[in-house]
Amino acid sequence: MRLTKEDIAALKYERRFGYLFPALILAFTILLNAFYFIVIPEPNLIYVILIDTAVILICLLINYRVSHKLKLDLKDGIKVSKKAIVQDKEYKASWEAGSGTLHIPVLGNLFPKLWGQEMRDSGTYYLIINNTRYEVDRKLYEDVIPGDMVLMFYTQYSNSRLGIEKSRYPYPEM
């Protein structure tokens, strides 16, 4: 199965950590170099060059380890599906912060827009599959019942989960 545009965007979003973490290390090294050259009257350039070379090599290694498999997934463009059975469903109700006001009964009845606004519900939906809780959208949550078969999509090399979809075939053999 080929990767969709959303899958490619998700993998590129994951790759940013391979650039962000080494960039932070390099920025910290530059800050330490500036501090070293300001504080020490006669800095030893051999130490600075050796340490900076080691830091650059470490940053390249971190970048390679974090983003190499994701790069292979993007290059190959294939996702793998695995069948799984839904064990349970879970809904957690939460409310959007700052979306409501304190309800005062008399004023809330007279001026509902000022004093009677209730908080907006922003619930989170979960499917429990293989003793692991996965966040899903509302449509999939409503379509699936415990015991149903779902397809879980993963990348081939990095094994990143790309999504969950209800299986069209009810039997595991198909």
C-alpha positions as CSV (number, residue, x, y, z in Angstrom):
1,M,0.0,0.0,0.0
2,R,1.3,3.5,-0.9
3,L,1.8,6.4,1.5
4,T,-0.8,9.1,1.3
5,K,-0.1,12.9,1.5
6,E,-1.1,12.9,5.2
7,D,1.3,10.0,5.9
8,I,4.1,11.8,4.2
9,A,3.4,14.9,6.1
10,A,3.4,13.0,9.4
11,L,6.7,11.3,8.6
12,K,8.3,14.7,7.7
13,Y,7.0,16.1,11.0
14,E,8.7,13.3,12.9
15,R,12.0,13.9,11.0
16,R,12.2,17.4,12.5
17,F,13.6,16.0,15.7
18,G,16.6,14.8,13.8
19,Y,17.3,18.4,12.9
20,L,16.1,20.2,16.0
21,F,18.1,18.4,18.7
22,P,21.5,18.7,16.9
23,A,20.7,22.3,16.2
24,L,20.2,22.9,19.9
25,I,23.5,21.2,20.7
26,L,25.3,23.3,18.1
27,A,23.8,26.5,19.4
28,F,24.9,25.6,23.0
29,T,28.4,24.8,21.7
30,I,28.6,28.2,19.9
31,L,27.5,29.9,23.1
32,L,30.2,28.0,25.1
33,N,32.8,28.9,22.4
34,A,31.9,32.6,22.7
35,F,32.1,32.4,26.5
36,Y,35.5,30.7,26.3
37,F,36.9,33.3,23.9
38,I,35.6,36.2,26.1
39,V,36.8,34.8,29.5
40,I,40.2,33.3,28.6
41,P,42.7,35.9,27.6
42,E,44.8,33.5,25.4
43,P,42.6,30.7,24.3
44,N,44.1,27.4,23.1
45,L,42.7,26.9,19.5
46,I,43.7,23.3,19.3
47,Y,41.3,22.4,22.1
48,V,38.5,24.4,20.6
49,I,39.0,22.8,17.2
50,L,39.0,19.3,18.6
51,I,36.0,19.8,20.8
52,D,34.0,21.5,18.0
53,T,34.9,18.7,15.6
54,A,33.7,16.1,18.1
55,V,30.4,18.0,18.7
56,I,29.8,18.3,14.9
57,L,30.4,14.5,14.5
58,I,28.0,13.8,17.4
59,C,25.4,16.0,15.9
60,L,25.7,14.3,12.5
61,L,25.4,10.9,14.3
62,I,22.3,12.0,16.2
63,N,20.7,13.2,13.0
64,Y,21.5,10.0,11.2
65,R,20.1,7.8,14.1
66,V,16.9,9.8,14.4
67,S,16.0,10.3,10.8
68,H,17.6,7.6,8.7
69,K,14.7,5.1,8.9
70,L,12.2,7.8,8.4
71,K,14.1,8.9,5.3
72,L,14.0,5.3,4.0
73,D,10.3,5.1,4.6
74,L,9.7,8.3,2.7
75,K,11.9,7.1,-0.2
76,D,10.2,3.7,-0.3
77,G,6.7,5.1,0.1
78,I,5.1,1.9,1.4
79,K,3.0,1.3,4.5
80,V,2.2,-2.1,6.0
81,S,-1.1,-3.1,7.6
82,K,-1.6,-5.4,10.5
83,K,-4.9,-6.7,11.7
84,A,-5.9,-6.4,15.3
85,I,-9.0,-6.8,17.5
86,V,-10.5,-4.0,19.5
87,Q,-10.6,-5.0,23.2
88,D,-12.4,-1.9,24.5
89,K,-13.3,1.7,23.9
90,E,-12.8,4.6,26.1
91,Y,-14.0,8.2,26.1
92,K,-12.5,11.0,28.3
93,A,-14.5,14.1,28.6
94,S,-12.6,17.4,29.0
95,W,-13.6,21.0,28.5
96,E,-11.8,23.8,26.7
97,A,-10.1,26.1,29.1
98,G,-11.5,29.6,29.1
99,S,-14.5,28.8,26.9
100,G,-17.1,29.3,29.7
101,T,-18.0,31.8,32.3
102,L,-19.1,31.4,35.9
103,H,-22.8,30.7,35.8
104,I,-24.7,32.9,38.2
105,P,-28.4,31.7,38.2
106,V,-30.2,35.1,38.2
107,L,-27.8,37.0,35.9
108,G,-27.3,33.9,33.7
109,N,-31.0,33.8,33.0
110,L,-31.2,37.5,32.3
111,F,-27.9,37.9,30.4
112,P,-27.0,34.4,29.0
113,K,-24.2,35.6,26.7
114,L,-22.4,37.4,29.6
115,W,-23.1,35.1,32.6
116,G,-24.5,31.9,31.3
117,Q,-22.0,30.6,28.8
118,E,-21.1,27.0,29.4
119,M,-17.7,25.4,28.6
120,R,-17.2,23.7,25.3
121,D,-16.8,19.9,25.4
122,S,-13.6,18.6,23.7
123,G,-13.6,14.9,24.4
124,T,-10.9,12.5,23.5
125,Y,-11.7,9.1,22.0
126,Y,-9.5,6.0,22.5
127,L,-9.5,2.4,21.3
128,I,-7.8,-0.2,23.4
129,I,-6.0,-2.7,21.2
130,N,-3.5,-5.3,22.5
131,N,-3.6,-3.7,25.9
132,T,-2.5,-0.3,24.4
133,R,-4.6,2.8,24.2
134,Y,-4.7,4.6,20.9
135,E,-6.3,8.0,20.3
136,V,-8.7,7.9,17.3
137,D,-11.2,10.3,15.8
138,R,-14.9,10.4,16.7
139,K,-16.1,8.7,13.5
140,L,-13.9,5.6,14.0
141,Y,-14.8,5.5,17.7
142,E,-18.5,5.4,16.8
143,D,-18.1,2.8,14.0
144,V,-16.2,0.3,16.0
145,I,-17.5,-1.9,18.8
146,P,-15.3,-4.1,21.1
147,G,-14.5,-7.3,19.3
148,D,-14.3,-5.7,15.8
149,M,-11.3,-6.2,13.5
150,V,-9.3,-3.1,12.6
151,L,-6.3,-2.5,10.4
152,M,-3.4,-0.7,11.9
153,F,-1.0,1.0,9.4
154,Y,2.7,1.2,10.0
155,T,5.8,2.3,8.1
156,Q,8.1,-0.5,6.8
157,Y,11.4,0.5,8.3
158,S,10.8,2.8,11.3
159,N,7.6,1.0,12.4
160,S,5.8,4.3,13.0
161,R,2.1,4.0,13.4
162,L,0.3,6.0,10.7
163,G,-3.4,5.3,11.4
164,I,-6.2,2.9,12.3
165,E,-9.0,1.9,10.0
166,K,-12.0,-0.4,10.4
167,S,-11.5,-3.6,8.5
168,R,-14.0,-4.3,5.7
169,Y,-13.6,-8.0,6.3
170,P,-15.1,-9.3,9.6
171,Y,-13.1,-12.6,9.6
172,P,-9.4,-12.8,10.4
173,E,-8.7,-15.3,7.6
174,M,-9.5,-12.8,4.8
